Amino acid sequence: MRDKFLDIWPIWNFALKREARIQYVLSVGALMVPILSILYLATNRLAASMDYSGWDPKFGLDDQIPFIAESIFIYNTLFWLFIPLPLYCMPNTERARKELIVFCQAMIVVNFISYMVFIFSPAEVYIRDAAIEEMASRPGMLSEMYELMWVLDKPYNSWPSLHVSIATIMTLFAIRCWSDKPLLKWGIGIFCVLMCISIMTTKQHFEPTQTRLLKEVPLELQVSLSGTSSSGEMTELASCSTTSQRSECSYPILLRESPSERY
């Protein structure tokens, strides 16, 4: 059982039959991305329907980190840079193909562990209040981007951050692929660090997990470079009341939604 789990899983047989590099990568993505996306949305909606926080992961640093609206552009690099990263970096070799599968299996395991935390020990992202207050007075593209994000992503599934997990796993894969391209390795490493920061400056996640991971990517880069490792608009904003544990606040209401629905 253990050997089967650590080996390449049968679900990848469809992708393994593809000879062309782009077809292979797209087949892997077609198998993994829809499943993980559906499960994320399901756990997010389930946690929101329970309207319950099992614990509060907030640290003092969360209050000191400012809300930076423009950092949503970096936050969204998960979707156009990190998730499709193998399309940019993976060479068409048998080793690289197998390593992509291994990294994807690791990502699936990390996601499923995170889903269990989201369901059995949910944590509400009440630090989002600062973003809501500021964006309510800033109509325009940025406001619409945050509005869409808050519609799709309810204020749960906050810890651990899958943005950080996925970006880090994909970055480590790219570092292996770009073993002889130090500038690209440093570049993607810096982008990963910026991603870890953006999840806090957009007030989408709490601090503890991210701070630890910020230290891991530069370390991996250093080891690799040294040659010691292988290659609508908001119309209402309710007042908030703050307690010693958390702040209770309703979220912006869209014109097309019921006034009783919160993000």
Buried (B, 14 or more C-beta within 10 A) or exposed (E): EEEEEEEBEEBBEEBBEBEEBEEBBBBBBEBBBEEBEEBBBEBBEBBBEEEEBBEEBBEEEBEEBEBBBEBBEBBBBBEEBBBBBBEEBBEEEEEBBEBBBEBBBBBBEBBEEBBEBBBEBBBBBBBBBBBBBBBBEEEEEBBBBBBEBBBEBBBBBBBBBBBBBBBBBBBBBBBBBBBEBEEBBBEBBBBBBBBBBBBBBBBBBBBBBBBEBBEBBBEBBEEBBEEEEEBEEBEEBBEEEEEEEBEBBBBBBBEEBEEEEBB
